Amino acid sequence: MWYGRETSPLVLRLEAIKISSFGIIPRQVYTSHSNDRGSTCVGFLVTKSVYTQQYRRFRALLIQARKAAGLTQVELAAQLQRPQSYVSKVERGERRLDVIEFLEVARALQLDVVAFLHQLDAW
């Protein structure tokens, strides 16, 4: 109820679907729990990809590509202008790469990104 104002049909509808405490997401749609495949949010499965088999494969392919390029972690880190610990954390899964960072690594390793992604997806 909106404190003495006339309640519009929209307000009644919003109250009926029980808007979350943030005021933006209907409570019956929003859940925030983890299961073995990820978290459910706004009716869609949101995978915590760093914990998936596919992300482990992604990391393994990056390691394989680095070694095939004949680079150590120190040498790759130098090309990326990052500390060696950055490469180590990425390879161990302690640090997640976003798309831009992946492209930087791929460029440093002279990877064919499309072929790399096909290899990842084919597994």
Kinemage of the C-alpha trace (Angstrom):
@kinemage 1
@onewidth
@group {chain A} dominant
@subgroup {mainchain}
@vectorlist {calphas} color= white
{ca met a 1} P 0.000 0.000 0.000
{ca trp a 2} L 1.305 3.458 -0.865
{ca tyr a 3} L 0.317 5.543 2.220
{ca gly a 4} L -3.093 6.920 1.426
{ca arg a 5} L -2.602 7.324 -2.302
{ca glu a 6} L -4.977 5.631 -4.661
{ca thr a 7} L -3.478 2.271 -5.559
{ca ser a 8} L -3.000 1.797 -9.294
{ca pro a 9} L -3.428 -1.582 -11.003
{ca leu a 10} L 0.349 -1.634 -11.582
{ca val a 11} L 1.082 -1.188 -7.876
{ca leu a 12} L -1.398 -3.939 -7.001
{ca arg a 13} L 0.248 -6.216 -9.549
{ca leu a 14} L 3.737 -5.470 -8.173
{ca glu a 15} L 2.555 -6.197 -4.632
{ca ala a 16} L 0.964 -9.444 -5.821
{ca ile a 17} L 4.213 -10.749 -7.307
{ca lys a 18} L 6.119 -9.800 -4.143
{ca ile a 19} L 9.000 -7.717 -5.395
{ca ser a 20} L 12.315 -8.541 -3.695
{ca ser a 21} L 13.836 -6.295 -1.066
{ca phe a 22} L 15.865 -4.654 -3.849
{ca gly a 23} L 12.612 -3.774 -5.592
{ca ile a 24} L 13.543 -5.165 -8.976
{ca ile a 25} L 13.248 -8.946 -9.098
{ca pro a 26} L 10.062 -10.886 -8.401
{ca arg a 27} L 10.658 -13.174 -5.425
{ca gln a 28} L 9.007 -16.206 -6.984
{ca val a 29} L 11.440 -16.022 -9.907
{ca tyr a 30} L 14.581 -15.146 -7.976
{ca thr a 31} L 16.398 -17.834 -6.055
{ca ser a 32} L 19.963 -17.834 -4.911
{ca his a 33} L 21.110 -21.309 -4.036
{ca ser a 34} L 23.942 -23.456 -5.247
{ca asn a 35} L 23.712 -26.987 -6.472
{ca asp a 36} L 26.168 -29.273 -8.218
{ca arg a 37} L 25.635 -27.476 -11.542
{ca gly a 38} L 25.739 -23.852 -10.389
{ca ser a 39} L 23.285 -21.309 -9.053
{ca thr a 40} L 19.753 -20.594 -10.116
{ca cys a 41} L 18.955 -16.935 -10.682
{ca val a 42} L 15.952 -15.300 -12.334
{ca gly a 43} L 14.715 -18.604 -13.670
{ca phe a 44} L 17.898 -19.436 -15.578
{ca leu a 45} L 20.756 -21.729 -14.674
{ca val a 46} L 23.853 -19.674 -13.930
{ca thr a 47} L 26.832 -21.981 -14.041
{ca lys a 48} L 29.815 -21.276 -11.854
{ca ser a 49} L 32.065 -22.148 -14.738
{ca val a 50} L 35.344 -22.292 -12.835
{ca tyr a 51} L 34.079 -25.446 -11.136
{ca thr a 52} L 32.983 -27.231 -14.300
{ca gln a 53} L 34.704 -29.990 -16.220
{ca gln a 54} L 34.753 -27.713 -19.270
{ca tyr a 55} L 36.672 -24.967 -17.446
{ca arg a 56} L 39.195 -27.561 -16.234
{ca arg a 57} L 39.560 -28.577 -19.877
{ca phe a 58} L 39.965 -24.903 -20.832
{ca arg a 59} L 42.809 -24.540 -18.350
{ca ala a 60} L 44.441 -27.774 -19.533
{ca leu a 61} L 44.284 -26.572 -23.146
{ca leu a 62} L 45.881 -23.254 -22.152
{ca ile a 63} L 48.719 -25.091 -20.392
{ca gln a 64} L 49.157 -27.355 -23.408
{ca ala a 65} L 49.226 -24.324 -25.726
{ca arg a 66} L 51.793 -22.528 -23.552
{ca lys a 67} L 54.061 -25.568 -23.534
{ca ala a 68} L 53.589 -26.096 -27.282
{ca ala a 69} L 54.683 -22.480 -27.793
{ca gly a 70} L 57.832 -23.345 -25.830
{ca leu a 71} L 57.116 -20.785 -23.120
{ca thr a 72} L 57.506 -21.031 -19.382
{ca gln a 73} L 55.071 -19.306 -17.044
{ca val a 74} L 57.701 -16.616 -16.462
{ca glu a 75} L 58.126 -15.994 -20.204
{ca leu a 76} L 54.380 -15.854 -20.862
{ca ala a 77} L 53.900 -13.525 -17.906
{ca ala a 78} L 56.613 -11.230 -19.282
{ca gln a 79} L 54.814 -11.054 -22.654
{ca leu a 80} L 51.564 -10.229 -20.850
{ca gln a 81} L 53.358 -7.703 -18.629
{ca arg a 82} L 52.048 -9.502 -15.577
{ca pro a 83} L 53.752 -11.302 -12.700
{ca gln a 84} L 54.420 -15.026 -13.031
{ca ser a 85} L 51.868 -15.625 -10.260
{ca tyr a 86} L 49.137 -14.368 -12.643
{ca val a 87} L 49.844 -17.179 -15.117
{ca ser a 88} L 50.157 -19.706 -12.299
{ca lys a 89} L 46.824 -18.691 -10.764
{ca val a 90} L 45.081 -18.857 -14.141
{ca glu a 91} L 46.492 -22.312 -14.837
{ca arg a 92} L 45.539 -23.594 -11.371
{ca gly a 93} L 42.033 -22.137 -11.571
{ca glu a 94} L 42.527 -19.636 -8.765
{ca arg a 95} L 41.988 -16.768 -11.160
{ca arg a 96} L 39.371 -16.709 -13.866
{ca leu a 97} L 40.055 -15.214 -17.282
{ca asp a 98} L 37.495 -12.957 -18.869
{ca val a 99} L 37.176 -12.796 -22.657
{ca ile a 100} L 39.555 -9.851 -23.088
{ca glu a 101} L 42.203 -11.486 -20.906
{ca phe a 102} L 41.797 -14.764 -22.803
{ca leu a 103} L 42.367 -12.919 -26.081
{ca glu a 104} L 45.542 -11.348 -24.652
{ca val a 105} L 46.840 -14.782 -23.653
{ca ala a 106} L 45.824 -16.251 -27.024
{ca arg a 107} L 47.684 -13.462 -28.818
{ca ala a 108} L 50.801 -14.038 -26.713
{ca leu a 109} L 50.640 -17.775 -27.458
{ca gln a 110} L 49.813 -17.132 -31.139
{ca leu a 111} L 46.732 -19.297 -30.778
{ca asp a 112} L 44.056 -19.703 -33.413
{ca val a 113} L 41.174 -18.696 -31.108
{ca val a 114} L 38.472 -20.300 -33.250
{ca ala a 115} L 40.325 -23.628 -33.419
{ca phe a 116} L 41.014 -23.451 -29.666
{ca leu a 117} L 37.317 -22.901 -28.894
{ca his a 118} L 36.274 -25.676 -31.271
{ca gln a 119} L 38.692 -28.015 -29.513
{ca leu a 120} L 37.274 -26.975 -26.154
{ca asp a 121} L 33.690 -27.413 -27.321
{ca ala a 122} L 34.354 -30.767 -29.009
{ca trp a 123} L 35.445 -32.375 -25.776
